[in-house]
Amino acid sequence: MVKQSNPQANYSTMENKESNEAIVDFFTWSETSENIIAEFNIFRYKKHPQGQGLIAYQFVFRNYGDNFQKYAEEFKENRQKWIKLVITSPFPSIIEENFHASNNLDVQ
């Protein structure tokens, strides 16, 4: 999907079949006449412990046009460290709730 919106975007993937996990990281941007908006994402996916779907963990580093050169330098300096941090961080606890319109939600 990233390549569809920005064919020049770079990405990489990693898979750990033992733990049923995968990592996707990508860098994408868009340019306007005034600035460059850039975003670096790391997504870590794993199967739900009871096999009921997929769990995602995301890290994002964004630049909204302010000092792109500084952003690019920080990205280059920290990319590998951030990826390692996402890989080694434990997933947050899963809290499952059943939400329905009748459960105290005012849905119009």
Secondary structure, DSSP 8 states (H G I E B T S, - for coil): -HHHH-TT-EEEEEEETTTTEEEEEEEEEEE-SS-EEEEEEEEEEEE-TTSSSEEEEEEEEEEESS-HHHHHHHHHHHHHHHHHHHHHS-----------TTTT----
